[in-house]
Amino acid sequence: MASDTRFFRYLALISHTLLIVWVTLWQFTFTTTYSYSTLFIVLFYILPLLLPYWGVLKGKPYTHAWANFVVLFYLIHGCTVVYAVQAERWYAAIEIILSTTMFIGCSAFARKRGRELGLGLKKLKDEMKDEKAYFEGKK
């Protein structure tokens, strides 16, 4: 694995881990403005982050790619709280920073590692050329 690919892997892994810890601390310890049930917090705030965690730990590019869809929820949540809840603005700012770094790390790692492993999609012109050769009996 190339050094820049490794850097983005660790950026994604560290950000993901810190986001899990931060959201857990925030929702169970720091929040004062509202009170959700423990089940609600676990199901809607913590569980979505845990779903891709094993694949991120193992360094799977595909898991890093779809983990971006999960982390966008936390980015939106952080932006909403920064705007709407003045008392928790700084907590949300940390969530935004961690979500953004996780997104960058996951995106870059998935792209770079996928290319290293040859998992990328073929270009359309190459695909069309292969398809034409197949139907013309040249392949």
GUVO-358601 format. One line per field, with one value per atom (N, C-alpha, C, O): x, y, z; atom name. Coordinates in nm, 2 decimals, decimal comma. Each point is the difference from the previous one (the first is absolute). Last residue first. Example, Ala and Ser with C-alpha at 12.3 -4.5 7.8 and 13.67 -1.06 7.14 Angstrom:
<atoms>
xx <- [1,28 | 0,09 | -0,08 | 0,05 | -0,02 | -0,09 | 0,09 | 0,10]
yy <- [-0,22 | 0,11 | 0,11 | 0,11 | -0,68 | 0,12 | 0,12 | 0,00]
zz <- [0,71 | 0,00 | 0,08 | 0,01 | -0,02 | 0,00 | 0,00 | 0,07]
atom <- [N | CA | C | O | N | CA | C | O]
</atoms>
This chain:
<atoms>
xx <- [-1,38 | 0,05 | -0,06 | 0,03 | -0,14 | 0,15 | 0,06 | 0,12 | -0,60 | 0,07 | 0,15 | 0,06 | -0,41 | 0,04 | 0,08 | 0,05 | -0,22 | -0,11 | 0,04 | -0,08 | 0,42 | -0,07 | -0,12 | -0,01 | 0,25 | 0,08 | -0,07 | 0,01 | -0,21 | -0,01 | 0,08 | -0,04 | 0,07 | -0,14 | -0,01 | -0,06 | 0,45 | 0,00 | -0,14 | 0,00 | 0,05 | 0,09 | 0,00 | -0,01 | -0,22 | -0,07 | 0,08 | -0,05 | 0,24 | -0,11 | -0,07 | -0,04 | 0,37 | 0,06 | -0,11 | 0,02 | -0,15 | 0,04 | 0,07 | -0,01 | -0,14 | -0,11 | 0,05 | -0,05 | 0,36 | -0,05 | -0,11 | 0,01 | 0,06 | 0,07 | -0,06 | -0,12 | 0,15 | -0,08 | 0,07 | 0,08 | 0,18 | -0,07 | -0,09 | 0,02 | 0,30 | -0,15 | -0,08 | -0,12 | 0,62 | -0,06 | -0,15 | -0,06 | 0,40 | -0,05 | -0,07 | -0,03 | 0,20 | 0,11 | -0,04 | 0,08 | -0,42 | 0,09 | 0,12 | 0,04 | -0,33 | -0,07 | 0,08 | 0,00 | 0,16 | 0,02 | -0,07 | 0,04 | -0,09 | 0,14 | 0,02 | 0,07 | -0,51 | 0,05 | 0,14 | 0,02 | -0,21 | -0,07 | 0,05 | 0,02 | 0,16 | 0,05 | -0,07 | 0,06 | -0,20 | 0,13 | 0,05 | 0,06 | -0,48 | 0,00 | 0,13 | 0,02 | -0,05 | -0,06 | -0,01 | 0,03 | 0,15 | 0,08 | -0,06 | 0,07 | -0,32 | 0,12 | 0,09 | 0,04 | -0,41 | -0,05 | 0,12 | 0,01 | 0,07 | -0,03 | -0,04 | 0,04 | 0,03 | 0,13 | -0,02 | 0,07 | -0,45 | 0,07 | 0,13 | 0,03 | -0,28 | -0,07 | 0,07 | 0,01 | 0,16 | 0,02 | -0,07 | 0,06 | -0,14 | 0,14 | 0,03 | 0,07 | -0,50 | 0,02 | 0,15 | 0,02 | -0,13 | -0,06 | 0,02 | 0,02 | 0,11 | 0,09 | -0,05 | 0,07 | -0,35 | 0,12 | 0,10 | 0,06 | -0,44 | -0,03 | 0,12 | 0,02 | 0,01 | 0,00 | -0,03 | 0,06 | -0,07 | 0,13 | 0,01 | 0,09 | -0,52 | 0,07 | 0,14 | 0,04 | -0,43 | 0,09 | 0,07 | 0,04 | -0,34 | 0,07 | 0,10 | 0,09 | -0,39 | 0,12 | 0,08 | 0,12 | -0,44 | 0,01 | 0,13 | 0,11 | -0,25 | -0,13 | 0,02 | -0,08 | 0,44 | -0,09 | -0,11 | -0,04 | 0,36 | 0,07 | -0,09 | 0,01 | -0,19 | 0,02 | 0,08 | -0,04 | -0,02 | -0,13 | 0,02 | -0,06 | 0,44 | -0,04 | -0,13 | -0,02 | 0,16 | 0,08 | -0,03 | 0,00 | -0,23 | -0,04 | 0,09 | -0,06 | 0,18 | -0,13 | -0,05 | -0,04 | 0,42 | 0,03 | -0,12 | 0,00 | -0,06 | 0,07 | 0,04 | 0,00 | -0,18 | -0,10 | 0,05 | -0,06 | 0,35 | -0,07 | -0,11 | -0,03 | 0,29 | 0,06 | -0,07 | 0,01 | -0,14 | -0,03 | 0,05 | -0,08 | 0,20 | -0,15 | -0,04 | -0,09 | 0,53 | -0,02 | -0,15 | -0,04 | 0,20 | 0,00 | -0,02 | -0,05 | 0,11 | -0,14 | -0,01 | -0,10 | 0,54 | -0,08 | -0,15 | -0,05 | 0,36 | 0,04 | -0,09 | -0,04 | 0,01 | -0,07 | 0,03 | -0,09 | 0,30 | -0,14 | -0,07 | -0,09 | 0,56 | -0,04 | -0,15 | -0,05 | 0,31 | -0,07 | -0,05 | -0,07 | 0,32 | 0,06 | -0,07 | 0,07 | -0,15 | 0,07 | 0,06 | 0,07 | -0,33 | 0,11 | 0,08 | 0,13 | -0,52 | 0,10 | 0,12 | 0,11 | -0,48 | 0,07 | 0,10 | 0,10 | -0,35 | 0,08 | 0,07 | 0,12 | -0,44 | 0,13 | 0,09 | 0,12 | -0,58 | 0,11 | 0,14 | 0,10 | -0,51 | -0,03 | 0,13 | 0,03 | -0,08 | 0,06 | -0,01 | 0,07 | -0,27 | 0,15 | 0,07 | 0,11 | -0,59 | 0,04 | 0,15 | 0,06 | -0,24 | 0,00 | 0,04 | 0,07 | -0,12 | 0,12 | 0,00 | 0,10 | -0,47 | 0,13 | 0,12 | 0,10 | -0,56 | 0,01 | 0,13 | 0,03 | -0,13 | -0,05 | 0,03 | 0,03 | 0,08 | 0,08 | -0,04 | 0,08 | -0,33 | 0,13 | 0,09 | 0,07 | -0,51 | 0,00 | 0,14 | 0,04 | -0,09 | -0,03 | 0,01 | 0,06 | -0,05 | 0,13 | -0,01 | 0,09 | -0,41 | 0,02 | 0,13 | 0,05 | -0,09 | -0,06 | 0,02 | 0,08 | -0,08 | 0,03 | -0,07 | -0,12 | 0,32 | -0,11 | 0,05 | 0,11 | 0,16 | -0,12 | -0,12 | -0,11 | 0,58 | -0,09 | -0,13 | -0,09 | 0,58 | -0,13 | -0,08 | -0,02 | 0,44 | 0,01 | -0,13 | -0,02 | 0,07 | 0,07 | -0,02 | -0,05 | -0,12 | -0,02 | 0,05 | -0,04 | 0,08 | -0,14 | -0,02 | -0,11 | 0,55 | -0,09 | -0,14 | -0,06 | 0,39 | 0,02 | -0,10 | -0,06 | 0,06 | -0,05 | 0,02 | -0,10 | 0,26 | -0,15 | -0,05 | -0,10 | 0,57 | -0,05 | -0,16 | -0,06 | 0,30 | 0,02 | -0,07 | -0,06 | 0,05 | -0,08 | 0,02 | -0,11 | 0,38 | -0,14 | -0,09 | -0,10 | 0,56 | -0,03 | -0,14 | -0,06 | 0,20 | 0,00 | -0,03 | -0,08 | 0,12 | -0,12 | -0,01 | -0,10 | 0,48 | -0,11 | -0,13 | -0,09 | 0,49 | 0,00 | -0,12 | -0,06 | 0,10 | -0,01 | -0,01 | -0,08 | 0,17 | -0,14 | -0,02 | -0,10 | 0,54 | -0,09 | -0,15 | -0,07 | 0,39 | 0,00 | -0,08 | -0,06 | 0,09 | -0,07 | 0,00 | -0,10 | 0,33 | -0,14 | -0,08 | -0,11 | 0,58 | -0,04 | -0,15 | -0,05 | 0,23 | 0,01 | -0,04 | -0,08 | 0,13 | -0,12 | -0,01 | -0,11 | 0,50 | -0,12 | -0,13 | -0,09 | 0,49 | 0,00 | -0,12 | -0,06 | 0,02 | 0,08 | -0,02 | -0,10 | 0,07 | -0,09 | 0,09 | 0,10]
yy <- [-1,16 | -0,03 | -0,13 | -0,05 | 0,27 | 0,01 | -0,04 | 0,00 | 0,05 | -0,13 | 0,00 | -0,10 | 0,45 | -0,02 | -0,13 | -0,03 | 0,18 | -0,03 | -0,01 | -0,06 | 0,15 | -0,12 | -0,04 | -0,11 | 0,52 | -0,11 | -0,14 | -0,09 | 0,49 | -0,01 | -0,12 | -0,07 | 0,16 | -0,05 | -0,01 | -0,10 | 0,29 | -0,14 | -0,06 | -0,12 | 0,58 | -0,07 | -0,15 | -0,07 | 0,35 | -0,01 | -0,07 | -0,08 | 0,16 | -0,10 | -0,01 | -0,11 | 0,43 | -0,13 | -0,11 | -0,10 | 0,55 | -0,03 | -0,13 | -0,07 | 0,22 | -0,03 | -0,03 | -0,10 | 0,00 | 0,12 | -0,04 | -0,11 | -0,19 | 0,03 | 0,13 | 0,03 | -0,11 | -0,03 | 0,03 | 0,09 | -0,24 | 0,11 | -0,05 | -0,11 | -0,14 | -0,01 | 0,11 | 0,00 | -0,13 | -0,01 | -0,02 | -0,07 | 0,17 | -0,14 | -0,03 | -0,11 | 0,55 | -0,09 | -0,15 | -0,08 | 0,41 | 0,01 | -0,10 | -0,07 | 0,12 | -0,06 | -0,01 | -0,10 | 0,35 | -0,14 | -0,08 | -0,11 | 0,58 | -0,04 | -0,15 | -0,07 | 0,25 | 0,03 | -0,06 | -0,07 | 0,05 | -0,09 | 0,02 | -0,10 | 0,39 | -0,14 | -0,09 | -0,08 | 0,53 | -0,01 | -0,15 | -0,05 | 0,15 | 0,02 | -0,02 | -0,08 | 0,06 | -0,12 | 0,02 | -0,10 | 0,46 | -0,12 | -0,12 | -0,07 | 0,47 | 0,02 | -0,13 | -0,05 | 0,06 | 0,00 | 0,01 | -0,08 | 0,13 | -0,14 | -0,01 | -0,10 | 0,53 | -0,08 | -0,14 | -0,07 | 0,33 | 0,05 | -0,08 | -0,04 | -0,03 | -0,05 | 0,03 | -0,08 | 0,26 | -0,14 | -0,06 | -0,09 | 0,54 | -0,02 | -0,15 | -0,04 | 0,17 | 0,03 | -0,02 | -0,06 | 0,00 | -0,11 | 0,03 | -0,09 | 0,42 | -0,12 | -0,11 | -0,07 | 0,44 | 0,03 | -0,11 | -0,03 | -0,01 | -0,02 | 0,03 | -0,06 | 0,16 | -0,14 | -0,04 | -0,09 | 0,54 | -0,05 | -0,15 | -0,05 | 0,27 | 0,04 | -0,06 | -0,05 | 0,04 | -0,12 | 0,03 | -0,10 | 0,42 | -0,06 | -0,11 | -0,03 | 0,24 | 0,09 | -0,06 | 0,01 | -0,21 | -0,02 | 0,07 | -0,05 | 0,05 | 0,01 | 0,00 | 0,05 | -0,07 | 0,11 | 0,02 | 0,11 | -0,46 | 0,13 | 0,11 | 0,11 | -0,54 | 0,04 | 0,13 | 0,08 | -0,27 | 0,04 | 0,05 | 0,10 | -0,28 | 0,13 | 0,05 | 0,12 | -0,55 | 0,10 | 0,14 | 0,10 | -0,47 | 0,02 | 0,11 | 0,09 | -0,22 | 0,07 | 0,03 | 0,11 | -0,38 | 0,13 | 0,09 | 0,12 | -0,57 | 0,07 | 0,14 | 0,09 | -0,37 | 0,02 | 0,09 | 0,09 | -0,26 | 0,12 | 0,04 | 0,12 | -0,53 | 0,12 | 0,13 | 0,10 | -0,52 | 0,00 | 0,13 | 0,07 | -0,15 | 0,02 | 0,01 | 0,08 | -0,20 | 0,14 | 0,04 | 0,11 | -0,56 | 0,07 | 0,15 | 0,06 | -0,35 | 0,01 | 0,06 | 0,04 | -0,10 | 0,08 | 0,01 | 0,11 | -0,37 | 0,14 | 0,08 | 0,11 | -0,57 | 0,05 | 0,14 | 0,08 | -0,28 | 0,01 | 0,05 | 0,08 | -0,17 | 0,12 | 0,02 | 0,11 | -0,36 | -0,03 | 0,12 | 0,08 | -0,17 | 0,07 | -0,04 | -0,01 | -0,12 | -0,09 | 0,06 | -0,06 | 0,32 | -0,06 | -0,09 | 0,00 | 0,16 | 0,11 | -0,05 | 0,03 | -0,32 | 0,01 | 0,11 | -0,01 | -0,03 | -0,12 | 0,00 | -0,03 | 0,38 | 0,01 | -0,12 | 0,02 | 0,12 | -0,02 | -0,01 | -0,01 | 0,03 | -0,09 | -0,01 | -0,11 | 0,42 | -0,13 | -0,10 | -0,09 | 0,53 | 0,01 | -0,13 | -0,03 | 0,06 | 0,02 | 0,02 | -0,04 | -0,02 | -0,12 | 0,03 | -0,08 | 0,44 | -0,08 | -0,12 | -0,02 | 0,35 | 0,08 | -0,09 | 0,03 | -0,20 | 0,10 | 0,08 | 0,07 | -0,45 | -0,03 | 0,10 | -0,03 | 0,11 | -0,11 | -0,03 | -0,02 | 0,35 | 0,04 | -0,11 | 0,03 | -0,14 | 0,09 | 0,05 | 0,00 | -0,26 | -0,08 | 0,09 | -0,04 | 0,25 | -0,07 | -0,08 | 0,00 | 0,42 | -0,13 | -0,06 | 0,03 | 0,50 | -0,11 | -0,13 | 0,00 | 0,56 | -0,13 | -0,11 | -0,01 | 0,57 | -0,10 | -0,13 | -0,03 | 0,42 | 0,06 | -0,10 | 0,05 | -0,13 | 0,05 | 0,05 | 0,02 | -0,35 | 0,07 | 0,04 | -0,07 | -0,18 | 0,14 | 0,07 | 0,12 | -0,62 | 0,08 | 0,15 | 0,06 | -0,41 | -0,06 | 0,09 | -0,01 | 0,13 | -0,04 | -0,05 | 0,02 | 0,10 | 0,12 | -0,04 | 0,07 | -0,41 | 0,09 | 0,12 | 0,03 | -0,33 | -0,07 | 0,09 | 0,01 | 0,15 | -0,01 | -0,07 | 0,05 | -0,04 | 0,13 | 0,00 | 0,07 | -0,47 | 0,04 | 0,13 | 0,02 | -0,17 | -0,09 | 0,05 | 0,01 | 0,21 | 0,04 | -0,09 | 0,05 | -0,15 | 0,12 | 0,05 | 0,05 | -0,41 | -0,04 | 0,12 | -0,01 | 0,09 | -0,08 | -0,04 | 0,01 | 0,22 | 0,09 | -0,08 | 0,05 | -0,29 | 0,08 | 0,09 | 0,01 | -0,27 | -0,08 | 0,08 | -0,02 | 0,24 | -0,05 | -0,08 | 0,02 | 0,12 | 0,12 | -0,04 | 0,04 | -0,37 | 0,03 | 0,13 | 0,01 | -0,14 | -0,11 | 0,03 | -0,01 | 0,30 | 0,02 | -0,11 | 0,02 | -0,06 | 0,12 | 0,02 | 0,03 | -0,37 | -0,04 | 0,12 | -0,01 | 0,08 | -0,08 | -0,04 | 0,01 | 0,22 | 0,09 | -0,08 | 0,06 | -0,31 | 0,08 | 0,09 | 0,02 | -0,48 | 0,12 | 0,08 | -0,01 | -0,53 | 0,12 | 0,12 | 0,01]
zz <- [-3,06 | 0,13 | 0,05 | 0,11 | -0,52 | 0,00 | 0,14 | 0,02 | -0,20 | -0,01 | 0,01 | -0,03 | 0,07 | -0,14 | -0,01 | -0,11 | 0,53 | -0,09 | -0,15 | -0,07 | 0,40 | 0,04 | -0,10 | -0,04 | 0,00 | -0,04 | 0,03 | -0,08 | 0,24 | -0,15 | -0,05 | -0,09 | 0,55 | -0,04 | -0,15 | -0,05 | 0,22 | 0,03 | -0,04 | -0,05 | 0,01 | -0,10 | 0,03 | -0,10 | 0,40 | -0,13 | -0,11 | -0,08 | 0,50 | 0,02 | -0,14 | -0,04 | 0,08 | 0,00 | 0,01 | -0,07 | 0,09 | -0,13 | -0,01 | -0,10 | 0,52 | -0,09 | -0,14 | -0,06 | 0,49 | -0,07 | -0,10 | -0,06 | 0,50 | -0,13 | -0,06 | 0,02 | 0,51 | -0,11 | -0,13 | -0,01 | 0,47 | -0,06 | -0,12 | -0,05 | 0,36 | 0,01 | -0,07 | 0,01 | 0,08 | -0,13 | 0,00 | -0,08 | 0,44 | -0,01 | -0,14 | -0,03 | 0,14 | 0,02 | -0,02 | -0,05 | 0,03 | -0,12 | 0,02 | -0,10 | 0,46 | -0,11 | -0,13 | -0,07 | 0,44 | 0,02 | -0,11 | -0,04 | 0,03 | -0,02 | 0,02 | -0,08 | 0,15 | -0,14 | -0,02 | -0,10 | 0,53 | -0,09 | -0,14 | -0,07 | 0,40 | 0,01 | -0,09 | -0,07 | 0,08 | -0,06 | 0,01 | -0,09 | 0,30 | -0,15 | -0,06 | -0,10 | 0,57 | -0,06 | -0,15 | -0,08 | 0,33 | 0,01 | -0,07 | -0,07 | 0,09 | -0,08 | 0,00 | -0,10 | 0,39 | -0,14 | -0,10 | -0,10 | 0,56 | -0,03 | -0,15 | -0,07 | 0,24 | -0,02 | -0,03 | -0,07 | 0,15 | -0,12 | -0,02 | -0,11 | 0,51 | -0,12 | -0,13 | -0,09 | 0,49 | 0,00 | -0,12 | -0,07 | 0,14 | -0,03 | -0,01 | -0,10 | 0,24 | -0,14 | -0,04 | -0,11 | 0,56 | -0,08 | -0,15 | -0,08 | 0,39 | 0,00 | -0,08 | -0,07 | 0,11 | -0,08 | 0,00 | -0,10 | 0,38 | -0,14 | -0,09 | -0,10 | 0,55 | -0,01 | -0,15 | -0,05 | 0,17 | -0,01 | -0,01 | -0,06 | 0,10 | -0,12 | -0,01 | -0,11 | 0,44 | -0,04 | -0,13 | -0,07 | 0,28 | 0,11 | -0,03 | 0,07 | -0,40 | 0,04 | 0,11 | 0,01 | -0,39 | 0,14 | 0,05 | -0,01 | -0,46 | 0,07 | 0,16 | 0,07 | -0,43 | -0,03 | 0,10 | 0,03 | 0,02 | 0,00 | -0,03 | 0,07 | -0,11 | 0,14 | 0,01 | 0,08 | -0,51 | 0,05 | 0,15 | 0,03 | -0,25 | -0,05 | 0,05 | 0,03 | 0,10 | 0,06 | -0,06 | 0,08 | -0,26 | 0,14 | 0,06 | 0,07 | -0,50 | 0,00 | 0,14 | 0,03 | -0,07 | -0,05 | 0,00 | 0,04 | 0,06 | 0,11 | -0,04 | 0,09 | -0,42 | 0,10 | 0,12 | 0,05 | -0,38 | -0,05 | 0,10 | 0,02 | 0,02 | 0,06 | -0,04 | 0,07 | -0,27 | 0,14 | 0,06 | 0,08 | -0,52 | 0,01 | 0,14 | 0,03 | -0,11 | -0,03 | 0,00 | 0,04 | -0,01 | 0,13 | -0,01 | 0,09 | -0,47 | 0,05 | 0,14 | 0,03 | -0,22 | -0,10 | 0,05 | 0,00 | 0,24 | 0,01 | -0,09 | 0,04 | -0,08 | 0,13 | 0,02 | 0,05 | -0,41 | -0,03 | 0,13 | -0,01 | 0,03 | -0,07 | -0,03 | 0,01 | 0,41 | -0,12 | -0,08 | 0,06 | 0,39 | -0,11 | -0,14 | -0,10 | 0,59 | -0,09 | -0,12 | -0,08 | 0,38 | 0,08 | -0,09 | 0,01 | -0,19 | 0,01 | 0,07 | -0,03 | 0,02 | -0,13 | -0,01 | -0,07 | 0,47 | -0,02 | -0,14 | 0,00 | 0,11 | 0,07 | -0,02 | -0,01 | -0,16 | -0,09 | 0,08 | -0,07 | 0,33 | -0,11 | -0,10 | -0,03 | 0,42 | 0,02 | -0,11 | -0,02 | 0,02 | -0,01 | 0,02 | -0,04 | 0,08 | -0,13 | -0,02 | -0,10 | 0,55 | -0,09 | -0,14 | -0,06 | 0,38 | 0,02 | -0,10 | -0,06 | 0,08 | 0,00 | 0,00 | -0,06 | 0,06 | -0,11 | 0,00 | -0,10 | 0,41 | -0,13 | -0,11 | -0,11 | 0,57 | -0,05 | -0,14 | -0,09 | 0,32 | -0,03 | -0,06 | -0,09 | 0,23 | -0,12 | -0,03 | -0,12 | 0,51 | -0,12 | -0,13 | -0,10 | 0,52 | -0,03 | -0,13 | -0,08 | 0,14 | 0,06 | -0,04 | -0,11 | 0,12 | -0,08 | 0,08 | 0,09 | 0,00 | 0,06 | -0,08 | 0,00 | -0,02 | -0,03 | 0,06 | 0,03 | 0,04 | -0,05 | -0,03 | 0,00 | 0,15 | 0,11 | -0,05 | 0,08 | -0,21 | -0,04 | 0,12 | 0,10 | -0,08 | -0,01 | -0,03 | 0,03 | 0,03 | 0,10 | -0,01 | 0,10 | -0,41 | 0,13 | 0,12 | 0,11 | -0,59 | 0,03 | 0,14 | 0,05 | -0,19 | -0,01 | 0,04 | 0,08 | -0,10 | 0,12 | -0,01 | 0,10 | -0,46 | 0,12 | 0,12 | 0,08 | -0,49 | 0,00 | 0,12 | 0,06 | -0,11 | 0,02 | 0,00 | 0,09 | -0,19 | 0,14 | 0,03 | 0,10 | -0,54 | 0,08 | 0,15 | 0,07 | -0,37 | -0,02 | 0,08 | 0,06 | -0,07 | 0,08 | -0,01 | 0,09 | -0,36 | 0,14 | 0,09 | 0,09 | -0,55 | 0,02 | 0,15 | 0,06 | -0,21 | 0,00 | 0,03 | 0,08 | -0,13 | 0,12 | 0,01 | 0,11 | -0,50 | 0,12 | 0,13 | 0,08 | -0,50 | 0,01 | 0,12 | 0,07 | -0,15 | 0,02 | 0,02 | 0,09 | -0,21 | 0,14 | 0,04 | 0,10 | -0,56 | 0,08 | 0,15 | 0,07 | -0,36 | -0,01 | 0,07 | 0,06 | -0,08 | 0,07 | 0,01 | 0,10 | -0,37 | 0,14 | 0,09 | 0,10 | -0,56 | 0,02 | 0,15 | 0,06 | -0,20 | 0,01 | 0,02 | 0,06 | -0,10 | 0,12 | 0,01 | 0,10 | -0,38 | -0,01 | 0,13 | 0,07 | -0,10 | 0,00 | 0,00 | 0,08]
atom <- [N | CA | C | O | N | CA | C | O | N | CA | C | O | N | CA | C | O | N | CA | C | O | N | CA | C | O | N | CA | C | O | N | CA | C | O | N | CA | C | O | N | CA | C | O | N | CA | C | O | N | CA | C | O | N | CA | C | O | N | CA | C | O | N | CA | C | O | N | CA | C | O | N | CA | C | O | N | CA | C | O | N | CA | C | O | N | CA | C | O | N | CA | C | O | N | CA | C | O | N | CA | C | O | N | CA | C | O | N | CA | C | O | N | CA | C | O | N | CA | C | O | N | CA | C | O | N | CA | C | O | N | CA | C | O | N | CA | C | O | N | CA | C | O | N | CA | C | O | N | CA | C | O | N | CA | C | O | N | CA | C | O | N | CA | C | O | N | CA | C | O | N | CA | C | O | N | CA | C | O | N | CA | C | O | N | CA | C | O | N | CA | C | O | N | CA | C | O | N | CA | C | O | N | CA | C | O | N | CA | C | O | N | CA | C | O | N | CA | C | O | N | CA | C | O | N | CA | C | O | N | CA | C | O | N | CA | C | O | N | CA | C | O | N | CA | C | O | N | CA | C | O | N | CA | C | O | N | CA | C | O | N | CA | C | O | N | CA | C | O | N | CA | C | O | N | CA | C | O | N | CA | C | O | N | CA | C | O | N | CA | C | O | N | CA | C | O | N | CA | C | O | N | CA | C | O | N | CA | C | O | N | CA | C | O | N | CA | C | O | N | CA | C | O | N | CA | C | O | N | CA | C | O | N | CA | C | O | N | CA | C | O | N | CA | C | O | N | CA | C | O | N | CA | C | O | N | CA | C | O | N | CA | C | O | N | CA | C | O | N | CA | C | O | N | CA | C | O | N | CA | C | O | N | CA | C | O | N | CA | C | O | N | CA | C | O | N | CA | C | O | N | CA | C | O | N | CA | C | O | N | CA | C | O | N | CA | C | O | N | CA | C | O | N | CA | C | O | N | CA | C | O | N | CA | C | O | N | CA | C | O | N | CA | C | O | N | CA | C | O | N | CA | C | O | N | CA | C | O | N | CA | C | O | N | CA | C | O | N | CA | C | O | N | CA | C | O | N | CA | C | O | N | CA | C | O | N | CA | C | O | N | CA | C | O | N | CA | C | O | N | CA | C | O | N | CA | C | O | N | CA | C | O | N | CA | C | O | N | CA | C | O | N | CA | C | O | N | CA | C | O | N | CA | C | O | N | CA | C | O | N | CA | C | O | N | CA | C | O | N | CA | C | O | N | CA | C | O | N | CA | C | O | N | CA | C | O | N | CA | C | O | N | CA | C | O | N | CA | C | O | N | CA | C | O | N | CA | C | O | N | CA | C | O | N | CA | C | O | N | CA | C | O | N | CA | C | O | N | CA | C | O | N | CA | C | O | N | CA | C | O | N | CA | C | O]
</atoms>
